[in-house]
Amino acid sequence: MNSSNPQSQLGFVIEIRPVERWAVYHRLQELEIPCGLSTNRPLKVEISSPIAAIQLWSAVKQNTAPRHELVCLLENCWHEKTNIKD
């Protein structure tokens, strides 16, 4: 993982199962977050902003969390949105 500006970017190694790793890698590519992946190697990700960190967390969570946990997160978001409108 090469970093053009080491003070503004942090490199992370993400250890997750291979199928999940490829799904997260493809999602990060869609989000244009610099990352690298090789067969039988962990996912390497460069984070250069708080938004990129949240997107990384979201991509990993979406692919690794049990379904019931994702449903609870979504319901909490809907609940918070409803409270904001009141």
Sequence and secondary structure as in RCSB ss.txt:
>XXXX:A:sequence
MNSSNPQSQLGFVIEIRPVERWAVYHRLQELEIPCGLSTNRPLKVEISSPIAAIQLWSAVKQNTAPRHELVCLLE
NCWHEKTNIKD
>XXXX:A:secstr
   S TTT EEEEE   HHHHHHHHHHHHHTT  EE  TTS EEEEE SHHHHHHHHHHHHHHHS HHHHHHHHH
HHHHHHHHHH 
